[in-house]
């Protein structure tokens, strides 16, 4: 019995390697595949953030958030990964917070994690940046709600990790939030555009890309010329880098960064710190503590321009 089990495990490993190899070869002629070894940016984040899910760079600090079931708070970190500011969001229950983004006036927290595909209370919380400049370690701020639903979702019976209506990634551009689905059914990602004005909206997909994996984070560069998506497949993380064309978001060339050197990590939030540094967070797993990694993304612009 043990011998048969070992044979099955070997077959699964070989098939997994073949699948990953084929996936890379078939990403398309406009996608450049590169092996990338990220550097450790913060070796360990405070234990209160062991399920870090979103990431932004604001006021010369990294800010992050835990996912569902944790406190209704966002956190500002110092260079050592210690929490320096705790902001409680008033009337903003953490059902499943999965992403963060920002513009000049606001920070947005995505409460749209939907593993089972049953949620009818999807929303983004919006908080004013003006409220975050009080020189305090603990704050409580009011959050406004931007509610939404998926126009194509007609059934809400439980389908754990087997549907197209999960989301863990967004970035901000002009009057909209760009949401990218975590598609358990096809391993594509679909783009949805959500107005920033508080209200209730029904969203239809406005673009699709075969990412060959599960997308967990998104970020737009400060010059709004590039964007990134981060995710994983079979415990192997990856990052896509794209030229940003808001009229046809997936029409441009892309770079695929294979992060197999940190296989086993759970990649989550991602953000651009400056013109050369892109950072991303990982949750605590059996293989890794919660960390922040960085890459020098300027090295890959030549493949995009």
QUIJOKA-V814543 format. One record per pair of residues at least 12 apart in sequence whose C-alpha atoms are under 7 Angstrom apart, sorted by sequence separation. I is the first residue (numbers start at 0). J is the second residue. D is the distance in Angstrom with one decimal. If there is no record, write none. Layout:
# QUIJOKA-V814543
i=I j=J d=D
i=I j=J d=D
This chain:
# QUIJOKA-V814543
i=51 j=63 d=6.3
i=52 j=64 d=5.8
i=62 j=74 d=5.4
i=63 j=75 d=6.6
i=73 j=85 d=6.1
i=74 j=86 d=6.3
i=96 j=108 d=6.8
i=97 j=109 d=5.7
i=110 j=122 d=5.3
i=178 j=190 d=5.7
i=179 j=191 d=6.5
i=191 j=203 d=6.3
i=216 j=228 d=5.7
i=217 j=229 d=6.3
i=227 j=239 d=5.4
i=228 j=240 d=6.7
i=241 j=253 d=4.6
i=267 j=279 d=6.9
i=268 j=280 d=5.2
i=279 j=291 d=5.5
i=280 j=292 d=6.4
i=51 j=64 d=5.5
i=52 j=65 d=5.5
i=62 j=75 d=4.3
i=72 j=85 d=6.6
i=73 j=86 d=5.3
i=96 j=109 d=5.5
i=97 j=110 d=6.2
i=109 j=122 d=6.5
i=110 j=123 d=5.5
i=166 j=179 d=6.2
i=167 j=180 d=6.8
i=177 j=190 d=6.7
i=178 j=191 d=5.0
i=191 j=204 d=5.0
i=216 j=229 d=5.1
i=227 j=240 d=4.5
i=240 j=253 d=5.5
i=241 j=254 d=6.6
i=267 j=280 d=5.6
i=278 j=291 d=6.6
i=279 j=292 d=5.4
i=51 j=65 d=4.6
i=52 j=66 d=5.7
i=61 j=75 d=5.8
i=62 j=76 d=6.1
i=72 j=86 d=5.3
i=73 j=87 d=6.6
i=96 j=110 d=4.2
i=97 j=111 d=6.7
i=109 j=123 d=4.5
i=166 j=180 d=4.4
i=167 j=181 d=6.5
i=177 j=191 d=5.9
i=178 j=192 d=6.2
i=190 j=204 d=5.5
i=191 j=205 d=5.8
i=214 j=228 d=6.7
i=215 j=229 d=5.8
i=216 j=230 d=6.8
i=226 j=240 d=5.9
i=227 j=241 d=6.2
i=239 j=253 d=6.6
i=240 j=254 d=5.0
i=266 j=280 d=6.0
i=267 j=281 d=5.5
i=278 j=292 d=5.5
i=279 j=293 d=6.4
i=50 j=65 d=5.0
i=51 j=66 d=6.7
i=60 j=75 d=6.3
i=61 j=76 d=5.5
i=72 j=87 d=4.3
i=95 j=110 d=5.3
i=96 j=111 d=6.4
i=97 j=112 d=5.9
i=108 j=123 d=5.5
i=109 j=124 d=6.4
i=126 j=141 d=6.6
i=165 j=180 d=5.7
i=166 j=181 d=4.9
i=177 j=192 d=4.8
i=189 j=204 d=6.0
i=190 j=205 d=5.4
i=214 j=229 d=5.7
i=215 j=230 d=5.0
i=226 j=241 d=5.4
i=239 j=254 d=5.6
i=240 j=255 d=6.6
i=266 j=281 d=4.4
i=267 j=282 d=6.9
i=278 j=293 d=4.2
i=50 j=66 d=6.1
i=60 j=76 d=6.1
i=71 j=87 d=5.8
i=72 j=88 d=5.8
i=94 j=110 d=6.6
i=95 j=111 d=6.2
i=96 j=112 d=6.3
i=107 j=123 d=6.4
i=108 j=124 d=5.1
i=126 j=142 d=5.0
i=164 j=180 d=6.7
i=165 j=181 d=5.1
i=176 j=192 d=5.7
i=177 j=193 d=6.5
i=190 j=206 d=5.1
i=214 j=230 d=4.2
i=225 j=241 d=5.6
i=226 j=242 d=6.5
i=239 j=255 d=4.7
i=265 j=281 d=5.1
i=266 j=282 d=6.7
i=277 j=293 d=5.6
i=278 j=294 d=6.5
i=48 j=65 d=5.9
i=60 j=77 d=6.4
i=71 j=88 d=5.7
i=93 j=110 d=6.9
i=95 j=112 d=4.9
i=107 j=124 d=5.5
i=108 j=125 d=6.6
i=125 j=142 d=5.4
i=126 j=143 d=6.6
i=165 j=182 d=6.4
i=175 j=192 d=6.0
i=176 j=193 d=5.0
i=189 j=206 d=5.6
i=190 j=207 d=6.2
i=213 j=230 d=5.2
i=214 j=231 d=6.9
i=225 j=242 d=4.5
i=226 j=243 d=6.0
i=238 j=255 d=5.9
i=239 j=256 d=6.2
i=264 j=281 d=6.3
i=265 j=282 d=5.4
i=276 j=293 d=6.6
i=277 j=294 d=5.4
i=107 j=125 d=4.7
i=124 j=142 d=5.7
i=125 j=143 d=5.1
i=163 j=181 d=6.9
i=164 j=182 d=6.7
i=175 j=193 d=5.3
i=176 j=194 d=6.3
i=189 j=207 d=4.4
i=212 j=230 d=6.6
i=213 j=231 d=5.5
i=224 j=242 d=6.0
i=225 j=243 d=4.8
i=237 j=255 d=7.0
i=238 j=256 d=5.0
i=276 j=294 d=5.9
i=277 j=295 d=6.5
i=106 j=125 d=5.8
i=107 j=126 d=6.5
i=124 j=143 d=5.6
i=125 j=144 d=6.4
i=163 j=182 d=4.5
i=175 j=194 d=4.5
i=176 j=195 d=6.4
i=188 j=207 d=5.7
i=189 j=208 d=6.6
i=212 j=231 d=5.6
i=213 j=232 d=6.4
i=224 j=243 d=5.1
i=237 j=256 d=5.5
i=238 j=257 d=6.9
i=265 j=284 d=7.0
i=276 j=295 d=4.9
i=277 j=296 d=6.1
i=71 j=91 d=6.4
i=105 j=125 d=6.3
i=106 j=126 d=5.4
i=124 j=144 d=4.9
i=162 j=182 d=6.4
i=163 j=183 d=5.9
i=174 j=194 d=6.1
i=175 j=195 d=5.3
i=187 j=207 d=6.8
i=188 j=208 d=5.5
i=212 j=232 d=4.8
i=223 j=243 d=6.9
i=237 j=257 d=4.9
i=264 j=284 d=6.6
i=275 j=295 d=5.4
i=276 j=296 d=5.9
i=71 j=92 d=5.7
i=105 j=126 d=5.5
i=106 j=127 d=6.5
i=123 j=144 d=5.9
i=124 j=145 d=6.3
i=162 j=183 d=5.3
i=163 j=184 d=5.8
i=174 j=195 d=5.9
i=187 j=208 d=5.6
i=188 j=209 d=6.5
i=236 j=257 d=6.8
i=237 j=258 d=5.2
i=275 j=296 d=5.5
i=71 j=93 d=5.2
i=105 j=127 d=4.7
i=106 j=128 d=6.6
i=122 j=144 d=6.4
i=123 j=145 d=5.1
i=161 j=183 d=5.1
i=162 j=184 d=4.9
i=187 j=209 d=4.3
i=188 j=210 d=6.4
i=236 j=258 d=5.2
i=264 j=286 d=6.6
i=275 j=297 d=4.8
i=70 j=93 d=6.5
i=104 j=127 d=6.1
i=105 j=128 d=5.2
i=122 j=145 d=5.4
i=123 j=146 d=6.5
i=160 j=183 d=5.4
i=161 j=184 d=5.1
i=186 j=209 d=6.7
i=187 j=210 d=5.2
i=235 j=258 d=6.7
i=236 j=259 d=6.4
i=263 j=286 d=6.1
i=264 j=287 d=6.0
i=274 j=297 d=7.0
i=69 j=93 d=6.5
i=104 j=128 d=5.7
i=122 j=146 d=4.2
i=186 j=210 d=6.4
i=187 j=211 d=6.2
i=235 j=259 d=5.5
i=68 j=93 d=6.2
i=121 j=146 d=5.9
i=122 j=147 d=5.8
i=186 j=211 d=5.1
i=187 j=212 d=6.9
i=67 j=93 d=5.6
i=68 j=94 d=6.2
i=121 j=147 d=5.7
i=186 j=212 d=4.7
i=188 j=214 d=7.0
i=236 j=262 d=6.4
i=67 j=94 d=5.0
i=68 j=95 d=6.8
i=121 j=148 d=6.5
i=186 j=213 d=5.9
i=235 j=262 d=4.6
i=67 j=95 d=3.6
i=234 j=262 d=5.7
i=235 j=263 d=6.3
i=66 j=95 d=5.3
i=67 j=96 d=5.5
i=119 j=148 d=7.0
i=234 j=263 d=4.9
i=66 j=96 d=4.6
i=183 j=213 d=6.9
i=234 j=264 d=6.8
i=236 j=266 d=6.4
i=65 j=96 d=6.7
i=66 j=97 d=5.5
i=182 j=213 d=6.3
i=181 j=213 d=5.2
i=181 j=214 d=5.0
i=180 j=214 d=6.8
i=181 j=215 d=6.8
i=45 j=80 d=5.8
i=44 j=80 d=4.3
i=45 j=81 d=5.1
i=230 j=266 d=6.2
i=41 j=78 d=6.9
i=43 j=80 d=6.1
i=44 j=81 d=6.3
i=45 j=82 d=6.4
i=41 j=79 d=6.2
i=117 j=155 d=4.5
i=41 j=80 d=6.0
i=116 j=155 d=6.1
i=117 j=156 d=5.9
i=117 j=157 d=5.8
i=116 j=157 d=6.0
i=208 j=249 d=6.7
i=115 j=157 d=5.0
i=116 j=158 d=6.0
i=115 j=158 d=5.0
i=116 j=159 d=7.0
i=53 j=97 d=5.9
i=55 j=99 d=6.4
i=115 j=159 d=4.2
i=52 j=97 d=5.1
i=53 j=98 d=4.1
i=54 j=99 d=5.8
i=55 j=100 d=6.1
i=114 j=159 d=5.7
i=115 j=160 d=6.4
i=52 j=98 d=5.9
i=53 j=99 d=4.8
i=114 j=160 d=5.7
i=116 j=162 d=6.6
i=168 j=214 d=6.9
i=167 j=214 d=7.0
i=168 j=215 d=5.4
i=169 j=216 d=6.7
i=170 j=217 d=6.0
i=116 j=164 d=6.0
i=167 j=215 d=4.9
i=168 j=216 d=4.1
i=169 j=217 d=5.3
i=170 j=218 d=5.3
i=116 j=165 d=6.7
i=167 j=216 d=6.0
i=168 j=217 d=5.0
i=169 j=218 d=7.0
i=170 j=219 d=6.1
i=89 j=139 d=6.4
i=253 j=303 d=6.3
i=85 j=136 d=6.1
i=86 j=137 d=5.9
i=87 j=138 d=6.1
i=88 j=139 d=6.0
i=89 j=140 d=5.7
i=91 j=142 d=6.6
i=113 j=164 d=6.9
i=114 j=165 d=6.0
i=145 j=196 d=6.8
i=150 j=201 d=5.5
i=216 j=267 d=5.7
i=218 j=269 d=6.2
i=220 j=271 d=5.8
i=252 j=303 d=5.8
i=84 j=136 d=4.4
i=85 j=137 d=4.8
i=86 j=138 d=4.7
i=87 j=139 d=4.6
i=88 j=140 d=5.3
i=89 j=141 d=4.9
i=90 j=142 d=6.9
i=113 j=165 d=4.7
i=145 j=197 d=4.4
i=146 j=198 d=6.0
i=147 j=199 d=5.3
i=148 j=200 d=6.5
i=149 j=201 d=5.7
i=150 j=202 d=5.5
i=151 j=203 d=7.0
i=215 j=267 d=5.2
i=216 j=268 d=5.0
i=217 j=269 d=6.1
i=218 j=270 d=5.2
i=83 j=136 d=6.1
i=84 j=137 d=5.8
i=85 j=138 d=6.3
i=86 j=139 d=5.6
i=87 j=140 d=6.3
i=88 j=141 d=5.9
i=89 j=142 d=6.1
i=112 j=165 d=5.9
i=113 j=166 d=6.8
i=144 j=197 d=5.5
i=145 j=198 d=5.2
i=146 j=199 d=4.6
i=147 j=200 d=4.5
i=148 j=201 d=4.9
i=149 j=202 d=5.0
i=150 j=203 d=5.6
i=215 j=268 d=6.9
i=216 j=269 d=5.7
i=218 j=271 d=6.8
i=88 j=142 d=6.0
i=112 j=166 d=5.6
i=143 j=197 d=6.5
i=145 j=199 d=6.3
i=146 j=200 d=6.3
i=147 j=201 d=5.6
i=148 j=202 d=6.1
i=149 j=203 d=6.4
i=111 j=166 d=5.9
i=112 j=167 d=6.0
i=147 j=202 d=6.9
i=111 j=167 d=6.9
i=242 j=303 d=6.2
i=241 j=303 d=6.9
i=98 j=167 d=5.7
i=100 j=169 d=6.7
i=102 j=171 d=6.4
i=97 j=167 d=4.9
i=98 j=168 d=5.5
i=100 j=170 d=5.3
i=101 j=171 d=6.2
i=98 j=169 d=6.5
i=100 j=171 d=6.2
i=98 j=216 d=6.8
i=98 j=268 d=6.7
i=22 j=211 d=6.9
i=53 j=267 d=6.5
i=54 j=268 d=4.7
i=56 j=270 d=6.8
i=52 j=267 d=5.0
i=53 j=268 d=4.1
i=54 j=269 d=5.5
i=55 j=270 d=5.6
i=51 j=267 d=7.0
i=52 j=268 d=5.2
i=53 j=269 d=7.0
i=54 j=270 d=6.1
i=56 j=272 d=6.0
i=35 j=256 d=5.6
i=30 j=252 d=6.0
i=31 j=253 d=6.4
i=32 j=254 d=6.0
i=33 j=255 d=6.1
i=34 j=256 d=5.8
i=35 j=257 d=5.7
i=36 j=258 d=6.3
i=29 j=252 d=4.9
i=30 j=253 d=4.7
i=31 j=254 d=4.7
i=32 j=255 d=4.7
i=33 j=256 d=5.1
i=34 j=257 d=4.8
i=35 j=258 d=5.5
i=29 j=253 d=6.2
i=30 j=254 d=5.4
i=31 j=255 d=5.9
i=32 j=256 d=6.2
i=33 j=257 d=6.1
i=34 j=258 d=6.6
i=36 j=260 d=6.0
i=30 j=255 d=6.5
i=51 j=280 d=6.8
i=51 j=281 d=6.7
i=51 j=282 d=5.5
i=50 j=282 d=4.8
i=49 j=282 d=5.7
i=50 j=283 d=6.3
i=49 j=283 d=5.3
i=49 j=289 d=5.4
i=43 j=288 d=6.3
i=44 j=289 d=5.6
i=43 j=289 d=5.6
i=44 j=290 d=5.7
i=43 j=290 d=4.8
i=42 j=290 d=5.4
i=41 j=290 d=5.7
i=42 j=291 d=6.8
i=41 j=291 d=4.9
i=40 j=291 d=5.3
i=41 j=292 d=6.7
i=39 j=291 d=6.3
i=40 j=292 d=4.8
i=39 j=292 d=4.5
i=40 j=293 d=5.6
i=38 j=292 d=5.5
i=39 j=293 d=6.2
i=37 j=292 d=6.0
i=38 j=293 d=5.2
i=37 j=293 d=5.5
i=38 j=294 d=6.3
i=37 j=294 d=5.2
